[in-house]
Amino acid sequence: MSSSSSSSRGRGGGAGRGSGRSGAPPSSAPAFELDFNIVEQALVRPKRPAVGTRGKKVRMFANSFSLSIPDKNCYHYDVDIRPETLPPVNRRIFESWKAAQGSLPAKIAVYDGRKNLYAPDKIPMSEEGEEIQIILKEGASDREQKFTMKVRQVAVINMERVHRFIANDTKDSEVPRDALTILDLLLAARPNTLFTAVNKKTGSSFYKAYEPRFNISGGLNLRQGWKQSVKYTYKELLLNLDVACTAFYRSGPLVDLVAGFFNKTRVQDVNPRQVTGGTIEFQRLSKFLSNVNVEITYRDSGRLKYKIRGLSKQTPDKAIISRDDGTKLSVSDYFSKEFNLKIQCPFLPLVMCGNEGQVLIPMEFLRVKEGQRHLGKLSDVQTADVIKIAAVAPPERQARIMEGRNLLHEGEADPLMKAWGVTMKSQMKQVEGRLLQGPVVTGSLNVTPQNGAYDLSKQGACKFFRPARLEFWAVAVFGDTRNMPFDAMSDFVTQLFKECTNRGMQISQRPLKEMIVPQRRGTIEETLIEANKRALEFGAKALPAGTALPAVAQLIICVFDKGGTTYDEIKFFAETKLSLMTQCIQSRHLPPRGPKPGVCTNLALKLNAKVGGVNMIVDPVKQLNILGKPIPTMIMGADVTHPPAGAQGGVSIASVVASMDSKFAEYRAAIKVQGPREEIITDLNVMTREHLLQFQQRAKGRLPDRVIFFRDGVSEGQFGEVALQEVQNLKKAFRDIGHQIKLTFLVVNKRHSHRFFCQDQREGDRKGNVMAGTVIDSGITHPFEFDFFLNSHQGLQGTSRAAHYHVLYDENNFTPDDLQEVCYRMCYLFARASRSVSIVPAVYYAHLMAYRARCYRPGGVGGSSEMAGSSGSGGIDSAGIDEFHNVTNEMKRTMFFT
């Protein structure tokens, strides 16, 4: 049988370009082709059926500014610079070329710093192009570099295609990316000359100068600025502009940066042992400084700039170098004789510079260049510092965006934009949203949330919808018991179990003195085994003789000090070896310092879900419209996490979760470890079959008739290569299992730069954020595809960020109103919170599972503080796929990941 197929590449999506996170780099593999014998072509990337109408209308500003562009031809030129050099140098060559070329089109051309140059009119030159020689001088030195820049026309780009696309006035739905690239470069040209630019290919982020008041720990400084990109919506182009904040290396003497890395004021205060070759601190410092650009300070001629390749294990007085005449001397003696310089800090290691690290320079004679972004993962302390500085209330964020609009683009008087015929509105775009009605949440009582929250600690009489019974439990204490005395442990467990009992859980009383198992000199695995033994032993004593005992305890509460790999090892042994349910608690929550209000309530939510209970529900029949119909339905969520940026090797982890009950409260998880930076879930077919069979067992032989699949972590540019391939793989899994299942597939994204502000502050919450339940499906969304923004949570810190939902396949023919309402109301079903969350629980659980999976390698992958969530960074650098262990079958039948 022949198969009819068509390419899925090139279609537009998302709320314009650049939203979301990028996972894997572009693949050189052949483009994926959809098989229309498996998927129905008419249902791929469906157009918006209508605009939603439910809810109270709310007027808002979006952080975008309307653009107007002329319908004209622009000209694309290929640039070839010899010898090859870096983009910053290419830009200097380009500026010299503009002066040398001399024509008006050349003077107003824009360049991406690599191979592409664009002009609004034809640059006078022959068909073969032209070649101009450029000479650059290096700073104040007399060094000269000669380059040749060859420019040749390769294409004519019609900007009218943009207008046809955004008006949906064309049969070709391919995004005119070349035209949008021109606008990105044009709008970045002026900011590039005024601020420190990051991602200079499009010039998307621009940062202000160094301010000492924004120094954070570890030698870094936070620089504030703005990020921008061109987006498209129905019949309109927009410049999206948001505030940005990122970490830079502190510029100045390298020894000051090293002191800051160790959180010292002076480098003399650094313990020499910490910078001794071979120590962990030395390795961390060497990695931290790798690829930092520095300038030498001991002379002002010859080569002045270097890139750090790492640290030498030798100090200046130990390292021996050979001179041209064959004599040998130490680095200290060399600098003393050649430059009359005495090394003040001889204990500091030498810095390896040069292409292969062959140039050794003492730290104190190097200066860190200005404007270098730090790309490594921030520590917990640094992250907390960032949040304190970057999380600002909506009115302040809105004011900063308007400041950026005026600084970056000179009000409405940017001469380059005028020369191209491009104009930008001075005020933010006004959009209309709708405030959806929240659901009633049901436990033993009905509770009506207020702005997304239903604080259980204030709902004293409300018990869980289905409280669990806990018979077999124990407490394991890891680490120094002097920090976790028995009285404090006993007091804490008593408070926790009281809260659980208040919520309806039945917890068997046990003598606490016998149930607390200290680690002492045993391993973590041995301590867990002993705690399990103790739980079963004392549970058996309380039961009638002859009662059958479970194979393992229901719960082991694990208490330990923060830091180290204890958490990783507990989860590894408990979930891949022993089939033990664990609840980890840091010792800082113990009396007398804790627990703080709400801690016991939050733990009770987790415990009940872990041991088989259901906390609160949203009645499907009364509250979830389309999900309340008697059609067996499974909700699925998926995510893929990747190794950290710049890591060599590593693995990516795919996580898929699925609901198992008619209340959409109980989920099961499956994980697969796959090759590094593979965004597509390679074993989706197998994982889906596993979930369908589990559903069938729970539903007494019935399979679901429909699946709603929420996929996180796919950027708009990957919709064709990743998301639609997964749609096809899901349909294959349904076909293989022999049941007709209707699929709705949505991509969920919070890594976008759209923000919304209430025009009337009385329509927002007390912090100025839009209210929970606010949906926007016009004015800022895709020109014609089915997508919407949903702010489903209450903003607790900073400015709320709505989730962006984009429907890529829909066999269930959901209306916008029904789908938006279901997505919002499901956000109240997250087991770990007594409030609505920012994304549907299925995706949230997939995040948690992918995070947890990083513990499933023997020995862990570094402390949990170094592990990554779904942001795409993590703690694995070289772990092989075969080193990861599988979760036991017993654990797979529980919500152990909550």
N, C-alpha and C positions, 0 to 999 in steps of 0.2 A: 504494500500500500504506500503510495507516495504521500509525502507530507508537504502541505503548503506552509511557507514560513515567510516572515518579514522582519527586517531589522528593527530593533527597539531603540536604536541610538538616536541622540540628538534632540529629543523633545524637551521643551521647557518645563519647568516645575518649580515648586516651592514658592516663596514670596519674593521672587526675584533671584538674582545670582548670589552665590557665595554663602548662602545660609547653611548652617549645619557644620559638622566636623568632617574633616576628610579622614578616611581610614587608610586604605592602602594607596600607594602611588599608582599612577596609570599603568595598566598592564599592556604588555606587547602581544598578548594572546589575541586570536581572532575575535572580532566583535560577536557578542552573544546574539543569537537570532531566536525570536519567539516562535514556538511551534503552535500554529493556530488549530491543530488537531487536539491540542491539550487545553489551551486557553482560548477564550472567545475574543476575537479582535475588537469587536465593538465595545467591550467592557474594559479595555486597557486604557488607562489614563482618562477616566470618564470626565466629560464636561460637567460644569456645575449645573445641577438640575434647576436650581432657583436660589434665591437668597432667603435665608431663614426669617421668620416673622415672630416667633415666640419670644416673650420677655419684654421688659420695659426698655424703651430706647434711651441710650446714653450718648451724649456728645463728648468726643475725645479728640485730643491731638495725637498724631503719630509722629515719631522722630524722623520724619522724611520731608523733603522739600521738592516741590514740583519743578520739573525741568522742561524746557522747550527747545527742540532741535530743528534745524532746517532740513527739508527734503532735498538733499543734494548728494553728489558723488564726492567721496573722499578717496585719497590715494594711499596705497599701502606699498612701502618700500622695504626691501631686504637690506640689512646692514651687515657688512663683513669687516671686522676690525682685526688687523694683524700687527704685531703678534696678539694672540688672545690674552685677555686680561679680565679683571673683575668688573661687575656692573658699576660700582662707584667711579672707577677709572673710565669706563665707557661713557659715563655721563659727562665727565670733564672733556673727553674727546668730542662728544656730541656738541657741547657748547662752543668749542673752538671751531668745529665744522660749520655750525650755523653762521659764524662770523665770516669764515672763509668762503662759504658758498654764496652768501650775499643776497639771495633773492628773498622776497617777502614770504612766499610759501615755506621756505626753509626756516626763516626766522620764527615762524609760528607753528612749526612742526612739533609733534610730541613723540617721545621715544621711550621704549620699555627697558632700556639699559642692556639689552641683549641683541636681538636680531631684527626687531620690528620698529619701523618708523612710519608715522602717519602724518599727512598734510591735508588741509582743506581744499587746496588747489594744486594743480600739477607743478612740480618743481622742474624748472628748465634744465634738461640734461638729455643726452642721447639715449637711444633705446638700449644700448649696452650698459648704461649707467655712467657714473663718474667716480673717480678715485682721487682723494685729496690726502696729502701728507700732513700730519699733525705732530707738533713737538710739545711735550709737557715738561714742566719743571717741577721738581719735588721740593715744595716748601721754600725755605730760605737757602737750601743748599744749591750747589751749582750742577747737580746731576740733571741730565736731560734724558728723556725717553722719546723715541721716534715711533710713530704709528702710522699706518695707512688705513683710511676709512673708505670703503667702497659702498656706494649706495645705488640700488637698482630697483626700478618699479616692478612690482610683481602682481598687483591686483588693483581693481577699482571697486570700492565698497559703496553701495547705494544705501544711504541712511533711511530712505523711504521704507525699506524693509522692516525697520523697527516699528514704524507707525502701522504698517499692515499687520504685523504680528500682535501688537497690543490691542488692536481693534478686532482681532480674530477675523480679519478680512483676507484670508488666504487659505488655500488648501494645504499649504505646507506649514506645519506647526513647529518646525524647527526654530529654535531660538537663534536670532541673528547675533551670534556671539562676537563676531569680528567687529560689528558696529558698536556693540556695548563695550568692547575692549577699548575702542577709541575714546569713548566717553570717560571710562575709568581713568585712562592715562591723562586726558585733558584736564579732568577735575583734580588730579593729583599733582599736576605740574607746578602750580604756585606753592602749595603746602610743602612740596619736596624741598623747595629752596629756603623755607623759613624754619622748619622744624626737623628734629631727628626722625627720619622715616624708617619704618620697618615694613618688610615685604615690598621692596621697591619695584617689583615687576609691575604691580598696579598701584603702588604707593598708597596702600590702604590704611595705614596707621601712622599717626604723627604725634610726637611727644615733645612736651615742653622741656626747658632746660633743667638741669640738676637743682634740686632744692634740698638742703640738709635736713629740713624738718620731716622729710619723708624717708629718712634712712630707716631700714629695718635690720633685723639681726642677720648675721652671717656675711657681712660685707656688702650687702646689696642696698639699692636705693630704688624706691618706687617713683616712676615718672608718670605723670598724668598727661593725657592728651585726648585725641579723638580717632575714631576709625570710621571710614566711609566706604560706600560701594553703591554702584548704580543698580537700582531695582526696577521692576516693571509691574504694573497693575493694569486694570482695564482702561484702555485709551489714555494712559498716562505713564510717563517715565519719572522716576524719583531718584533723588540722591538721599540715601539713608545715612544718617549721621548720628553716632552715639559716642559717649565718653569711653575712654580706654585707660587702662592702668596696667603697667607691666614692670617687671623687675629689670634693672640695669646694674652692671658692675659699677661700683663707685670709682670715679676717675681720680687721678692723682698718683702719688707715689705708690708703687706696688707693695711696699712694706706696710702701708696703711691699709690696703685692701686685705692683706694677709692677717693683720691684727684684727680687722673687722670680722674676718671669717671665723676667728676664734672668739669673737665678741669681747675683744680687748681694745683699750684706747691706744696703747702703744705696742709695737711689735716686740719691744724688750720685755713685755709682760707675758709673752707667750712661753709656755713651758717647752724647753728645747726637746724634751722627749716626744712632744706631739709632732715635731717636724723632722724626726729622725727617720731615715729611709727604711721602708718595710713596715712601718706601723700603719694601723687603719687610718689614723688621722692624716698621716702623710699621703696615703693613697687618695683620701677624700679631697685633700687640698690640691693634689696634682690634677685630679679630674676636674675640680672646680675652675682651675686656672687654664686648663687646656683650651687652645684656640682663642685666647684673649689677645688682642692686639696691643702692643706696647711700643714705647719710644725710648731710646737710650738717652741718658743725661750726661754721660762722661765725655762726649765730644759733640761738635756741631757740623761735621763734614762726613762725607761717605754715606754709607747706608745707616739710616736713623730709625727705621721702622722694622719691627719683627712681629711674628706670631708665636706665642708660647706653645710648644709641643708637649710639655710636661715638666716635671721636676726631676733633677738628677739626685741620686742617693748620696752624692758627694757634696761636701761643703767647700768653700773657697780655699781653705788652707790644706785640704786633702787632695783636691783635684789637680793633676799634673798635666800641663800642656806643653807641646813642642813648638819652638819658634822656627822661623825660616832658616836660621843658621844652625839648627840642630840641637841647640841648648834646650834644656827642660827646666821648668819652674812651676811653682804653684800659681793658681789663679790669683790668690792674694798678692803674691810677689809681683805678678805681671801688672796688676793695676797700680801697685805702689810705684814701680819703676817707669811705666809708660805714661801714667796720668797723674802721678803724685797723689793718689787717693788711697786712704786707709779704710779698710772694711770695718764698719762699726758693729755689725751683727754677724760674726763669723759662724754662728750656729745655724744660720738659715741655709737651706739647700740651694744649690745653683739652679738657674732656670735654663732649660733646654730650648733654644730657638733655632731658626734656620729650617730649611725644607725637611731635613731628617733629624733635627734636634742636635746637630753637631756643634752648634755655637753655644758655649756656656757663659752665662752672664750673671753676676751677683744680683740678687733681688733689689738691693738698695740703689742700683744704678738704672732702674727701669721705672717708667711712668705709664700708668694705664690710660689709654686714649679715651676720650669722651664719647658717649653715645653708643655703648656696646650692650646689647640686650643679653640677659641671662636666660639660657634655654633649658637649664636643668629643672628637675622637680623641686618645688619648694618644700621645706619641712613643715610640720604641723604649726610650729611657732610662727614661721614666716607667713604661712597661709592665714593664720589668725590676724597677723599684722595687716596683711593685704585687705582682708574683709573690713577691718576697722576703718581703713582709709578709703576704700573704694565703695563701700556700701553707703550710699547717700540717699536721703529722702527724695521722693519724686520732684518737688519744687526745685531743689538744688540741682538735681540732674538735668531738669528741663532748662534751667538757667545756663548750666555749663554747655549744653548742646547749642543753645543760641549764641553763646560766646564763641564756640567753635565755628558756627556758620559764618560769623562776621570776620573772625581772624583768618580762617582758611581761605575764604572766598571774597574778601574785601567788600563785604556788603553786596551790592549789585554792580560793582564797578571793576570786576576782574577783566583787565584788558585782553588777556589771551582768550577767555571765553567769548568776549565780544567779537574778536577777530574770527572766531569759528561760527559765530551766529547763535551761540548757545546762551540761554538765559535761565535764571533760577529764582524762584519765589523767595521772598525774604522771611516768610512765616511758615511755621510747621503746617503740614497737611491736616485738615480736619476730616475725621472719619466718624461714622456712626456705629456704635455697638449696641448690644442688647444685654440686659441683665436677666439671666435665666433664673427661674424659681428653684430654690434648693429643695432637696428631698426631705422627707421625714425619716429619721434613722431609728431603727427598732432594735432594742435589747429586750429586757423584761418589760420595759416601758417604751413608749414612743417619745423621741426627743427631736425637737426642731432646732437645727443648727442656726447660729447667727453669724453671718459673713464667713461661712465655711467652717466654723468651729462649734464643737459640742463638748466642752471640757467635762470629762467624766468625773474629775475630782469635785466638780460642783453639782453633779447629778447623783447625790448620795444614795438614793433608793434604787437607781437603775442598775440592774445586773446584766451580765452578758446574755446574748441571745441563746447560746448553748454552752453553759459553763462545763468545764472538764472536771473529771475526778482524778486526783493525784494521790496514788497509794504508795508508789515506790520511788523514793527520792533520797538524796543525800547531798552534802555540801563538801566540795573539795577545795582546799586552800593551798595555793601554789606560792612559793617564795618564803620570805622571812616572816614567820608568824608574829614576830614582835611588832610588826606594822599592822597586824590583823589579829588582835587579841580575841580570846573566846567571847568575852562579854560583849564586845562590839559586834562580833559575828552573830551572836545569839540575838542581840537587840535588833539587828538589821533583818535577819530572817523572820523574826516575829512580826516586825512591821510589814514586811513584804507579804507574808502569808495572811495577815489580817486584811490587807487590801484585796488580795485574791479572794478571800472568803466573802468580803463585802460585795464582791462582784459575782457571787454565786458559786464559785469553785468549791469543791469539796476536797479538802486536804487532810489526809490522815495525820493525827498527832504522833510525834515521835520524840524520844528524849534527845534534845539538841546536842547534848554533850557527846552522845554516841554517834550522831549523824554527821558531825563535822570531822572530815578526814584531812589531816595536814600532810603535805608532801614529804616533809623531813628529807631523807636522803634518797628517796625513790625517784624514778623517772616520772615524767608526766603520764606516760602510758600506764605505768604501775600504779600511780595514784588514782587514775580513772578506774582501773580495774578494781582496786580496793574499795573505792566509793560505790561502785556498782554492787560489789559483793555485800557491802554494809546495807545498802538500800534494800536488796532482796532479802537479806537475813532478818532485818527488823520488820520488813513488810510481812514476811511469812509468819512471824510470831503473833501478829495482830489478826491473822486470818484463821478461820476454822481449819482444823487438821484435814489434810487431804486435798486442800484447795490447790488447783494447778497454778504454778507461778510463771510469770513471763520470763523470757530468756534474758532480758536485760531490764534495768530500771527505766522508769518513765522519764526521769529528769535528774541530771547532776548539775547543781549550781556551782560554778567555778569562780573563785575569787582570787585576784592576783594584783600585784602592783603594775602600774602603767609602764610600757616600754618592753624591749626585748622581743622574743619570738614565742612567748608563752601562748598567746592567743592562737597563733598559727598552728602550733603543735597540738593544742587541745582539739581544734577543729579537724586536724589531719587524722589523729588517732580515733577520735570519737565517731567521725562520719565515714571514714574509709576502712576502718579496722573493727571497731567495737560495736557499731550500730547504736551508739549512745546519744540521746538528746541532751544537749548542754545549753546552759545559759551563762554567759560570761559577764562578770561584774568587776569593775575596777575598785580597788580598795579605798579610793578617795570618797566613795559613796558611803562608807561605813561611819557610824557615830564615832566621835562627837561631831565631825565635820559634816556629816551627811546623815541620811539622804535629804537632798533638797526637795521642796514640794513638787509633786508630779512624778518623781523618779519611780516610786513604788507603783503608781498607776500605770506608767508606761511599761514597766517590767511585767505587771499583771497581764497587760494586753499581749505581750510576746509569749508569756508562759502558757496562757490559755490556748493560743493558736498552735503552739508547738506540741502540746499534748493532746490535740484533737478537738479542741473546742472551737466555737465560732463567736467572735466578740460582738459585733453589731452587724446588722444587715440593712439593706435598702430593699424593701419588698418589691420583687420584680413585677408582680401583677399590678400593684398600685402605683409604683414609682418609676419603673424602667420601661414604660410604654412597649416598644417593639420586642424587648427581651422578656416581657411578661406573657407573651403568647405561648401556647403549648407546642413550641418547636424546640427540640433539644438543641442547645447552643453551647459552644465552647469558645471561651475568650482566650486568646494566646498572646504572649508578648515575647519579644526577642531582642537581644543585644549582643554585640561583639566588642570585646576590649582588646587593646593592642599593647605591645611593649612601649616603653617611653621613647620619646623623640630622640633620635641619635643612637639608640641602643643597637648593639650588634647582635644579630640572631634573635633569640627569644621566641615566644609563642603568642598566638592570639587565642582568646577563649570565647567560644560561642555559648550563649545561654538561651534556652527556650523554656518558657513556663506555660501552663495551661490550666484553666479552671476545670473542676471536676464535679461541681454540684449545681443545682438549679438556682441557688442564691448568689452564685459567682463570688463566693467567699473563700472557698478552699482551692488551693492551687498545688500543682506538682511541678517539679523542675527537672530539666535534663541539661547536661553540659557536655561539650566536646572541645578538646584542645586541638588546635589546627595550626598550620604554618604561620609564620610572622606576617602581620599586616594583611592577612586575607580577610577582606571585609565580608565577602559572601559566606554564608553559613554552609559549609561543604557537606555536612551530614544532616541537613534539614529534613530530608525524606525519612531517614531512620529515626530521628528525634520526634518527628510528627507521628509516625506510626506508634512509637512507644506511648505517647500521650493518648492517642486514640484508643489503644487497647486498655490503658488504665481507665479511661472514661467508660469504656464498654463494661469493664468489670464493676465499676461503681453503679452504673445505670442498668444493671441486671440484663446485660446483653444488648443494650441499645447504643448505637453510635450517634454522634451529633448529626443533625441535618444541616447545620450551618456553623461556620467558624468566622469569627472576627479577629483578625490578626493585626497586632500593633507592632511595628518594627522601629526600633530606635537606632540612631547612629549612622543613618544613611544620608549623605548630603545630596542636594538637588542634582549635582553633576553625576551621581552614581545611580540615579533612579533606573536608567536603562540597563546598566551593566550589572547591577547588584539586585535591586529590589524586584524588578520584573522577572529576573531569573529565579528568584525565590518564590514568586507567585507561581511560576511554572512548576517548580519542584514541589510546592504544596499540592498543586492539582494532581501531579503524578502520585504523590503519597495517598491522596484520596482515592484515586483510581485503583492503585495497587491493593488497597484494603477492601475494595469491592463495594463501596457505598457512595451514593450520590450526596455530596456535601457542597453547599453553596458558600463561596468564599467572599469576604470583604477584607481587603488588605489596605492598611493605612501606614504611612510613615509618620512617626512622631518625632518632633525635633524641638529641643529647647536651646540649642546652640545657634541661635540666630541673633541678630542685632536690633530687632524691632522692639520698641517700648511704647507704651500708651499712657497718656496723662489725661485726667478728667479736666474738661473745660470749666466745669462748675465744681469747685471743691466739695460742695455739699453732696455731690453724687459719688464721692470717693469715701474711703474709710478714714479713720482718725489720723493716719499717717500720710494721707494723700494718695494712696494707691487705689487703683480701680478695684471694685468689689469682686469677691469670689463669685464666679458664675458669669463673668462678662465674656461675651463671644463677639468676634469681629469677622465677618465674612464678605466684606466689600470695602473698596477704597484703598486697600493695601495688600490684597490677596492676588493670586494668579489671575491673569487676564481672562481666562476661560475655564481652567481646570477646577476640580472640586477640592477646595481646601478652606481652612478657617483657623483662626487663632482663638484659643480658649484659656482664659485666666481662671483656673479652677480653685485656686488657693488664696488664703489670706496672706498678705505680705507681712512678714514678721521683721525683716531687716532689709533696708535699702529699698530699691524700686522693684516691684514685681515684674517677672518675665513670663508672658503667656507661653503656653505650649502651642506649637504649630502642627496641625494635623493635615495630611495630604492624602487623599484617596487615590490609590493607583489601580485598584481593581475592585469591582463591586457587582457581584451576582445577586445581591439581596435587594437592590434598588432602594436603598435607604434614602429618605428625604433629608435635606440639611437639618431641619428642625429635630427630627427623630435622632439622627446620629449625634448631633451636638448635645442634645439633652442626655443621651445615654452616656456619652463620654464624660460629661460633667458629673452626673450622679454616681457613676462608678468610682469616681475619685474619693468618695466617702467610705469606700470598702477596704481601704488599706489597713491591714490588721495591726500595724504598729502605731497607729495614730488615732486620736479622738478628734480628728478634723479632716477636711478634704485636703488632698495632696495635689501637687502641681502637674502630675501626669497620671494616666490610668494605672491602677495597681499592677496590671500584668507587666507593664514595662518596668515599673519600680522593682518588682520582684526579680525580673531578669537582670537588672542592675545588681541587686544584692547577691544573686547567685553567681554572676560572673566575678564579682569581688571575692566571694567566698572561695571560688574554685582555685584561687591563687595560693591557698593554703594546702592544696592537695598534692604537693610535692614533698617528699621526705625532707625534714629539716626546715620546711617553710621556704619563703622567698624573701626573707628580710622581715623586719617587724611590720605589724599591720599598719603602722603610721607611714611606712614607705610603700605600701601597696597602693594600687590605683583602682579607682572605680571606673565608670564608663567614660571618663574624660579622655581616655585613650592613652593614659600613661600608666606605668606599673612597675613592679619591683623585680621583674624577671629579665635577665640579660642573656642568659645562655642555657636556660633549662630546656631539655629536649621533651618532645611530646610524650615519649615513652616513660618519662620519669614521673608523670602524674598518675595518681591512683584514682580509681572509680569510687563514687559514693556507693555504699552498700544498698542492696535491694530494699532492705527494711527501711532505711532512711528515705529512699525515694518515695515511699508511701506516706510521707509526712511533710509538714511545712517547716522543716528544720532550718530553712534560710531566713525565717522572719526574725 
